Amino acid sequence: MDQMTARRIENDPNYQKLVSERKSLGWTLAIITLIMYYGYIAIVAFIPSLIAAPLFGSITVGIVLGVAIILASILLTGIYVMRANSDYDDLTAAIVAANNRGGK
Amino acid sequence: MSGFLRFSAFLVVALGLLSGSAFAAEGAIQPTNWNAVLIFLAFVLVTLGITYWAAQHTRTTKDFYAAGGEITGLQNGLAIAGDYMSAASFLGIVALVYSFGYYGLIYSIGFLVGWPFIMFLMAEPLRNLGRFTFADVVSYRLQATPIRAMAATGTLVVVALYLIAQMVGAGQLIELLFGLPYLWAVVVVGVLMVIYVTFGGMIATTWVQIIKAGLLLGGSTLMALLVLGQFGFDFNALIAKAVEVHAGHEKILLPGPQVANPINAISLGMALMFGTAGLPHILMRFFTVGNAKEARKSVFWATTFIGYFYILTFIIGFGAIVLVSANPIYHVGGDIKAALLGGGNMPAIHLAHAVGGDLMKGFIAAVAFATILAVVSGLTLSGASAVSHDLYASVFKHGAAPEGSEVRVSRIATVILGIVAIVLGMVFQKVNVAFMVGLAFAVAASANFPVLLLAITWKGLTTRGAVIGGFVGLISSLVLTIVSPGVWEAVFGYPKGSALFPYVSPAIFTIPLSFLCCWLFSVTDSSKAATSEQAAFDAQYVRSQTGIGADVAVVH
């Protein structure tokens, strides 16, 4: 892609919307993932007894936390895909269309 | 036609190897499990058939490296899961849970949380910027020769470490199950893998992964259900019984002594999480789909399948504590205090026998072997691409390699890597499988991941910063691992406490070090090339966001 085309796309309001929305969603979810995971690792490292504390009968806090993190990882990626498939793809298609029409 | 003849010859040799050596099994190891042999032979026949079909459809360079970019998101998600759920994951994590209890789950979680991270920050830009290897992405606006030399080195080191783990796992498994000598097992894996990759390229490799992922998910689900069935589908009762049976009792619900030191816990966590985002054979899979949308779907499906699988391995591991550890028939000399038959990686296989008899054991063993075969194929294709696409075509031919010659070099590299894998499998026969995988992740996290993330997101990165940062990450993670207790004391046999680096994983130091070097040697780079590289970021960024200008799948 040449610099001219890049400049033109950068000025497209759809592009600016796409980039800022995706960036903020992406980083928000990434930071949630990091906090979730390193929060868990911090419990493992600093209060290991909490991991073994019983919650439901023999099922411990650690087991519930572990399964919850696995399910949350699936859920977070699912949220991103749903958002991206409904909004970002339309924006991208609009940007591509505008660029093909306006460019040579 | 000569291609077909060569292919047939290979087929005959491979089958001959398998059946011939199965017959030659000697009583010294274990009686041959015919269920396992037959199920595995069926897998081999089907995958060789697919390879033959794939070979007909592999015409262009893009077909060979990236399956023509025509794999769908769901298919690629399954194939990624197939690449990721290696024998080390299946046998290794079950074995960790079997030995230490909860500790195994910490590994599973670390392996999984890399995926959302890849999704949010890397999957779409990767697809929009790259063609065949992750070096394509890093060298998009940086100088091709030094960047590709660095990326290819990182790729080959990670692939070699990962290959060792898989080959050793294959050897041990086959020795136990099929009654084949270790050497035969390693050779069978090497030969089959070379056939898949050289003839069928990425198309065959992808389908081998998909079939294997389906088998492994199905087999694990069945095992977990059979285990839970023994406890009236009461997970609570399973845990309670495991605590009662295991020698460690309540201690198995604690994180485990390995992560008692906070630095160890965090360092291991960083290696597992960020290593995924630097594994070359995984990154390569993003180029097999048509566009960013399919790349995104791939990650969602992969995360779902892998997460589900890890929950199963936890159930299977606890099941093994109850049903294998207390049963004398699975222990050497029938003594439950003695080691497990076949070694410490085998609880999953014995559990299959405990819940489903010989047939189930044969099935799970065949699935585990198929798993190794598939992962090894993916790794080899990735290593061969680094040699042909990065080193041969870019570094040596400066991008002027004649069309077709690149794939030829890749095929030759595959054969050489096959031989190297067999030799490595022999040399490192005694090494701990899970440890080698951990090392591969630490190197991937320290050498490949920082450079790749910065190339995509940071305008300031220059060639000098990327090359120095990448090599510093690679060398520091390798050296610190060699002088850590796991290698210095356990492999080299130096006295306990003599290791210079006291932690299990170097990642907590080497990942930040690599980022720091990338940054420092970029901001102090005042060369003219650096200025133009930084100026080229804007256009790269537009393409990474929109995919405009990226390869699109050709519709046939």
Chai-1 contact restraints between the chains, C-beta under 6 A:
chainA,res_idxA,chainB,res_idxB,connection_type,confidence,min_distance_angstrom,max_distance_angstrom,comment,restraint_id
A,M1,B,A539,contact,1.0,0.0,6.0,A-B,restraint_1
A,M1,B,R543,contact,1.0,0.0,6.0,A-B,restraint_2
A,M1,B,G549,contact,1.0,0.0,6.0,A-B,restraint_3
A,Q3,B,A539,contact,1.0,0.0,6.0,A-B,restraint_4
A,A6,B,D538,contact,1.0,0.0,6.0,A-B,restraint_5
A,A6,B,A539,contact,1.0,0.0,6.0,A-B,restraint_6
A,A6,B,V542,contact,1.0,0.0,6.0,A-B,restraint_7
A,I9,B,V542,contact,1.0,0.0,6.0,A-B,restraint_8
A,V19,B,Q545,contact,1.0,0.0,6.0,A-B,restraint_9
A,G26,B,F120,contact,1.0,0.0,6.0,A-B,restraint_10
A,G26,B,L121,contact,1.0,0.0,6.0,A-B,restraint_11
A,L29,B,F120,contact,1.0,0.0,6.0,A-B,restraint_12
A,A30,B,F117,contact,1.0,0.0,6.0,A-B,restraint_13
A,A30,B,F120,contact,1.0,0.0,6.0,A-B,restraint_14
A,A30,B,L121,contact,1.0,0.0,6.0,A-B,restraint_15
A,T33,B,P116,contact,1.0,0.0,6.0,A-B,restraint_16
A,T33,B,F117,contact,1.0,0.0,6.0,A-B,restraint_17
A,Y37,B,V113,contact,1.0,0.0,6.0,A-B,restraint_18
A,I41,B,A265,contact,1.0,0.0,6.0,A-B,restraint_19
A,I41,B,I266,contact,1.0,0.0,6.0,A-B,restraint_20
A,I41,B,G269,contact,1.0,0.0,6.0,A-B,restraint_21
A,V44,B,P255,contact,1.0,0.0,6.0,A-B,restraint_22
A,V44,B,V259,contact,1.0,0.0,6.0,A-B,restraint_23
A,V44,B,A265,contact,1.0,0.0,6.0,A-B,restraint_24
A,A45,B,P262,contact,1.0,0.0,6.0,A-B,restraint_25
A,A45,B,A265,contact,1.0,0.0,6.0,A-B,restraint_26
A,P48,B,L254,contact,1.0,0.0,6.0,A-B,restraint_27
A,P48,B,P255,contact,1.0,0.0,6.0,A-B,restraint_28
A,I51,B,P255,contact,1.0,0.0,6.0,A-B,restraint_29
A,A52,B,L253,contact,1.0,0.0,6.0,A-B,restraint_30
A,A52,B,L254,contact,1.0,0.0,6.0,A-B,restraint_31
A,G57,B,N236,contact,1.0,0.0,6.0,A-B,restraint_32
A,S58,B,N236,contact,1.0,0.0,6.0,A-B,restraint_33
A,S58,B,I239,contact,1.0,0.0,6.0,A-B,restraint_34
A,S58,B,A240,contact,1.0,0.0,6.0,A-B,restraint_35
A,I59,B,N236,contact,1.0,0.0,6.0,A-B,restraint_36
A,T60,B,L253,contact,1.0,0.0,6.0,A-B,restraint_37
A,G62,B,Y102,contact,1.0,0.0,6.0,A-B,restraint_38
A,G66,B,L105,contact,1.0,0.0,6.0,A-B,restraint_39
A,G66,B,I109,contact,1.0,0.0,6.0,A-B,restraint_40
A,I69,B,I109,contact,1.0,0.0,6.0,A-B,restraint_41
A,I70,B,L112,contact,1.0,0.0,6.0,A-B,restraint_42
A,I70,B,G307,contact,1.0,0.0,6.0,A-B,restraint_43
A,S73,B,L112,contact,1.0,0.0,6.0,A-B,restraint_44
A,S73,B,V113,contact,1.0,0.0,6.0,A-B,restraint_45
A,S73,B,P116,contact,1.0,0.0,6.0,A-B,restraint_46
A,S73,B,T303,contact,1.0,0.0,6.0,A-B,restraint_47
A,I74,B,T303,contact,1.0,0.0,6.0,A-B,restraint_48
A,I74,B,T304,contact,1.0,0.0,6.0,A-B,restraint_49
A,I74,B,G307,contact,1.0,0.0,6.0,A-B,restraint_50
A,L76,B,P116,contact,1.0,0.0,6.0,A-B,restraint_51
A,T77,B,P116,contact,1.0,0.0,6.0,A-B,restraint_52
A,T77,B,M119,contact,1.0,0.0,6.0,A-B,restraint_53
A,T77,B,F300,contact,1.0,0.0,6.0,A-B,restraint_54
A,T77,B,T303,contact,1.0,0.0,6.0,A-B,restraint_55
A,Y80,B,M119,contact,1.0,0.0,6.0,A-B,restraint_56
A,V81,B,R296,contact,1.0,0.0,6.0,A-B,restraint_57
A,V81,B,F300,contact,1.0,0.0,6.0,A-B,restraint_58
A,A84,B,R296,contact,1.0,0.0,6.0,A-B,restraint_59
A,D89,B,K293,contact,1.0,0.0,6.0,A-B,restraint_60
A,T92,B,T546,contact,1.0,0.0,6.0,A-B,restraint_61
A,I95,B,T546,contact,1.0,0.0,6.0,A-B,restraint_62
A,V96,B,I548,contact,1.0,0.0,6.0,A-B,restraint_63
